[in-house]
Amino acid sequence: TTTAFFHINDVHAHLDEFSSSGTDCTRPERGCFGGYARVKHAIDELRPQYENSLFLDAGDEFQGTLFYTFYKGEKIAETVNQLGFDAMTLGNHEFDGGDDELGEFLLNLTFPVLSANIVSTHPALNKTILPYKIYEKHGVAVIGCTTQTTANIANPGPGTEFLDVVSSVQRAIDEIHATTDIKRIVALTHIGYTDDQALAAATT
């Protein structure tokens, strides 16, 4: 079975279209770009062309426009819930406002959030963040992971830890192999391309 993957990352609260300089698009004649309306239009056109597909979000939905500054995760959750995502992993910027703010966002999402290397005692984070998700229809498992640098560059709470990515992902792989017949395993990461390559080389 062939599965098509659609993914997006680092939207940084650009829910609406923007100009080439990244500011509000007040001069459409000069070109408007991005925004989730365009993403939704593209996905709705492309996904029906494939019998099996997954639409994934690799994180950093937070921080970057007034949508986040004023509404935090509220409007972002309201918007991404309409896109049809099958899963999301967390970027470092999801922790900029602390665990309470992130927890409220996570509780409002209608799709799973994956990160195998995040361990948290925060009730909302502990309840919502899963290491991986099995998609039986596609014969695929998706494992999430988040950069360990989040602890130093964002504001996670004292009860939230970012474990070693490679060992955390390998642990998830081993569990998937031990408990399912799934052979195709995908990493949904927010760690950077160089670390992506290292992760692929270091796991089995």
Order of alpha helices (4+ residues) and beta strands (2+ residues): beta-alpha-beta-alpha-alpha-beta-alpha-beta-beta-alpha-beta-beta-beta-alpha-beta-alpha-beta-alpha
